[in-house]
Amino acid sequence: MQHGYDRMRILNAIVVTLAMSAFATACSSHTSTRIGGETVWIDVAEGQLKTQVFATANVSVRPILILVLHGDIPNPRPDYQYRFTRAITTGFSEDNEQSASLRSALGEKWKNEEIVAAGILRPGYTDPSGDRSAGDMGMAYGDNYTPEVVDAVASATGALKEMSNPRAVVVIGHSGGGAITANLLGRYPGLVDGALLVGCGCDPEAWRSRRRVQDPRPIWDQPNPSLMPLSMASRIRQGTLVRLIVGEDDDVAIPEDSRKYAETLQRRGIDARLTIAPGLGHNILGTPESFRELSSLVQEVSAHDG
């Protein structure tokens, strides 16, 4: 594969990069928008996917690997998946009340977690630096959760597992990234140990039906090549931990879509739990509520591994 690193070399490169980034941040007030991390391009069937990889300072031989998938909207170009992975590993670029709230949400136990985290630029998307992951983005109308996209994410997951030798793998998906994550659980059972679905587009057909009413156009009547999370649920491996969080006021991926998916998993005996966050809308990945859910899930995954 093009990444061309053995496991220890990539981890050493990450640690060096993070140390340089921390030094630069301490020396200059103009680095607050810098993402940093180690950029790793990973070969997939249609080309290469971009990832930015971060790590906590205490990483040893068997960390927990966390992967983050952004949502469907291509503009503004997505980079919040990188910012999230930086936040949970190397900390926050600002020292303010919001950052303090997020650190508190992660909790004291998080300081001892050994984490390698990768923000993935989904197939066909371009980030603010101009880098583009190979693949077909589709029209971002609930139509890009295809087998090819899920396979590409699975390939990236496998490559990152090979590089980091984790004791457990957690995937976080926001919005349409949640739908892809849900499909990943079913199409590749056992590839990951836990998933956090945030404002999940867990029922693409229901979403398209709502959009058809709100914005009548022929596009909503075209065949949809996406895999459907509800249909893939029967293939998820027993023992997989699935946590969902959705804003009470989410009018994009409404709470009912997450509830329907969670109940489908529960009927199959999958350990799934839904949290509805009062007063929150759709873009909640960077909120204390989501940070708490992640911290709890990582602790549960660690306990299962132990």
C-alpha positions in Angstrom: 0.0 0.0 0.0 1.1 3.6 -0.7 1.2 4.5 3.0 4.5 2.7 3.0 5.1 2.8 6.7 5.5 0.0 9.2 3.5 0.4 12.4 6.3 1.8 14.6 7.5 4.3 11.9 4.0 5.8 11.5 3.5 6.1 15.2 6.9 7.7 15.7 6.1 10.1 12.8 2.8 11.1 14.5 4.5 11.7 17.8 7.2 13.9 16.2 4.6 15.9 14.3 2.5 16.5 17.4 5.5 17.7 19.3 6.3 20.1 16.6 2.7 21.3 16.4 2.6 21.9 20.2 5.8 23.9 20.0 4.5 26.0 17.2 1.2 26.7 19.0 3.1 27.8 22.1 5.3 30.2 20.0 2.6 31.8 17.8 -0.9 33.0 18.3 -1.5 32.6 14.5 -1.6 28.8 14.6 -5.1 28.4 16.1 -6.6 27.4 12.8 -3.9 24.9 12.0 -5.0 21.3 12.0 -1.7 19.5 12.2 -1.5 15.8 12.6 0.2 13.3 10.2 -1.4 13.2 6.8 -1.6 9.6 5.6 -2.9 8.6 2.2 -4.3 5.2 2.0 -4.8 3.0 -1.1 -8.4 2.0 -1.9 -9.9 0.4 -5.0 -10.6 3.8 -6.7 -7.4 5.6 -5.7 -6.5 7.0 -2.3 -8.3 8.4 0.7 -6.8 11.2 2.8 -6.6 10.8 6.6 -5.1 13.0 9.2 -3.8 10.9 12.1 -3.2 12.1 15.7 -2.2 10.4 18.9 -2.1 11.0 22.6 1.4 11.5 24.1 1.2 8.2 26.1 0.6 5.8 23.2 2.1 2.4 23.7 2.0 -0.7 21.6 -1.8 -1.3 21.7 -3.8 1.9 21.7 -7.5 2.4 21.0 -8.1 3.4 17.4 -10.8 6.0 16.7 -11.9 6.9 13.2 -14.1 9.9 12.4 -16.3 10.3 9.3 -17.8 13.7 8.4 -21.3 14.4 7.0 -22.6 14.8 3.4 -22.4 18.6 2.8 -19.4 19.3 0.5 -19.4 23.1 1.2 -17.9 24.4 3.3 -15.3 21.8 2.6 -15.1 19.4 5.5 -12.3 19.5 8.0 -14.2 19.1 11.3 -13.3 15.4 11.3 -9.7 16.4 11.7 -10.4 19.0 14.3 -12.4 16.5 16.4 -9.6 13.9 16.3 -7.1 16.6 17.3 -9.3 17.6 20.2 -9.6 14.2 21.7 -5.9 13.4 21.4 -3.6 16.5 21.6 -6.1 18.9 23.1 -7.6 22.1 22.0 -6.0 25.1 20.2 -7.8 27.6 22.4 -7.9 27.8 26.2 -11.4 29.1 26.8 -14.7 28.3 28.5 -15.9 26.1 25.6 -12.7 24.1 25.5 -12.8 23.6 29.3 -16.4 22.4 29.0 -15.3 19.8 26.3 -12.4 18.6 28.4 -14.7 18.2 31.4 -17.1 16.2 29.2 -14.3 13.7 28.3 -13.7 13.3 32.0 -10.7 12.5 34.2 -10.3 8.9 32.9 -9.7 10.2 29.4 -6.3 11.6 30.4 -5.1 8.0 30.8 -6.5 6.7 27.5 -4.0 5.7 24.8 -5.6 6.9 21.6 -4.7 7.0 17.9 -7.4 8.9 16.0 -7.8 9.5 12.3 -10.1 11.9 10.6 -11.1 10.4 7.2 -11.9 12.6 4.2 -14.8 10.6 2.6 -14.6 9.4 -1.0 -15.1 12.1 -3.6 -14.8 15.0 -1.1 -12.3 17.8 -1.0 -11.0 19.4 2.2 -10.0 23.1 2.7 -6.4 22.4 1.8 -7.5 21.3 -1.7 -6.8 17.6 -1.1 -9.4 15.2 -2.5 -10.1 11.6 -1.7 -10.7 9.4 -4.7 -14.2 8.1 -5.4 -17.7 9.3 -6.2 -19.3 11.8 -3.9 -22.6 11.4 -5.7 -25.0 14.3 -5.3 -24.9 14.3 -1.5 -28.7 13.6 -1.5 -28.5 10.4 0.6 -27.1 8.7 -2.5 -23.5 8.3 -1.5 -23.6 5.5 1.0 -22.9 3.0 -1.7 -21.0 -0.4 -1.5 -18.0 1.3 -3.1 -17.9 4.0 -0.5 -18.3 1.6 2.4 -15.7 -0.7 0.9 -13.2 2.3 0.7 -13.8 3.2 4.3 -13.4 -0.4 5.3 -10.0 -0.5 3.4 -8.9 2.6 5.2 -10.0 1.1 8.5 -8.0 -2.1 7.8 -4.9 -0.1 6.9 -5.0 2.0 10.0 -5.5 -1.1 12.1 -2.5 -2.6 10.5 -0.4 0.5 11.3 -1.5 1.0 14.9 -2.1 -2.5 16.1 -5.1 -1.4 18.3 -6.7 -3.4 21.1 -10.0 -2.0 20.0 -11.5 0.1 17.1 -14.3 2.7 17.4 -15.8 4.5 14.5 -17.6 7.8 14.8 -20.0 9.0 12.1 -21.8 12.3 11.9 -25.0 12.7 9.8 -24.4 10.9 6.5 -21.1 9.6 8.0 -23.3 7.9 10.5 -25.2 6.1 7.7 -21.8 4.9 6.3 -20.7 3.8 9.7 -23.9 1.8 10.2 -23.5 0.2 6.8 -19.9 -0.6 7.7 -21.0 -2.5 10.8 -23.2 -4.7 8.7 -21.1 -5.1 5.5 -17.9 -5.8 7.5 -19.1 -7.5 10.8 -16.3 -7.7 13.3 -14.1 -5.0 11.6 -14.8 -2.6 14.5 -15.7 -3.0 18.1 -17.9 0.0 18.7 -19.6 2.9 16.9 -20.9 6.3 17.9 -23.5 7.6 15.4 -24.1 11.3 15.8 -27.2 12.8 14.2 -27.2 9.7 12.1 -28.9 9.6 8.7 -29.9 6.1 9.6 -32.9 6.0 7.3 -31.9 7.5 4.0 -35.2 6.7 2.3 -37.2 8.4 5.1 -35.0 11.4 4.7 -35.5 11.5 1.0 -39.2 11.2 1.4 -39.2 14.2 3.7 -37.1 16.2 1.3 -39.4 15.2 -1.6 -42.2 17.0 0.3 -40.1 20.0 1.2 -38.4 20.5 -2.1 -40.3 18.7 -4.9 -37.8 17.8 -7.7 -37.4 14.8 -9.9 -34.0 14.0 -8.3 -35.8 12.4 -5.2 -37.5 9.9 -7.5 -34.3 8.6 -9.1 -33.1 5.2 -8.0 -30.9 5.4 -4.9 -27.7 3.3 -5.0 -27.0 3.7 -1.3 -27.0 0.8 1.1 -29.7 1.0 3.8 -28.6 0.8 7.4 -31.9 -0.8 8.5 -31.4 -3.5 5.9 -27.8 -4.1 6.9 -28.6 -4.3 10.6 -29.2 -8.1 10.5 -25.5 -8.7 9.7 -23.9 -6.8 12.6 -21.8 -9.0 14.8 -23.1 -9.8 18.3 -21.0 -8.0 20.9 -20.6 -4.8 18.8 -21.4 -1.7 20.9 -23.5 0.9 19.1 -24.3 4.2 20.7 -26.4 6.9 19.1 -26.9 10.5 20.0 -29.3 12.9 18.2 -30.4 16.4 19.0 -34.0 16.7 20.2 -34.4 19.6 17.7 -32.6 17.9 14.8 -34.7 18.7 11.7 -32.2 17.0 9.2 -31.7 13.5 10.7 -34.7 13.5 13.0 -34.7 11.6 16.3 -37.2 9.1 14.9 -34.6 7.9 12.3 -32.1 7.1 15.1 -34.7 5.6 17.3 -35.9 3.2 14.6 -32.3 2.1 13.9 -31.5 1.6 17.6 -34.7 -0.4 18.2 -33.9 -2.6 15.1 -30.5 -3.4 16.6 -31.9 -4.1 20.1 -34.4 -6.6 18.7 -31.5 -8.5 17.3 -29.7 -8.5 20.7 -27.1 -5.9 19.7 -26.0 -3.6 22.6 -27.4 -0.4 21.2 -28.4 2.8 23.2 -29.9 6.0 22.0 -29.5 9.4 23.7 -31.7 12.3 22.7 -30.0 15.6 23.6 -32.5 18.2 24.8 -32.4 21.6 22.9 -29.7 20.5 20.4 -30.0 20.5 16.6 -28.1 18.6 13.9 -24.4 19.8 14.1 -23.6 18.3 17.5 -20.4 16.4 17.0 -18.4 19.1 18.8 -20.6 19.4 21.8 -20.1 18.2 25.4 -22.9 15.7 24.9 -21.1 13.9 22.1 -17.8 14.0 23.9 -19.4 12.4 27.0 -20.9 9.7 24.8 -17.5 9.0 23.2 -15.8 8.8 26.5 -18.4 6.4 27.9 -18.2 4.2 24.8 -14.4 4.0 24.9 -14.5 3.0 28.5 -17.0 0.3 27.7 -15.0 -1.0 24.7 -11.9 -1.1 26.9 -13.8 -3.1 29.5 -14.9 -5.6 26.9 -11.3 -5.9 25.6 -10.1 -6.5 29.2 
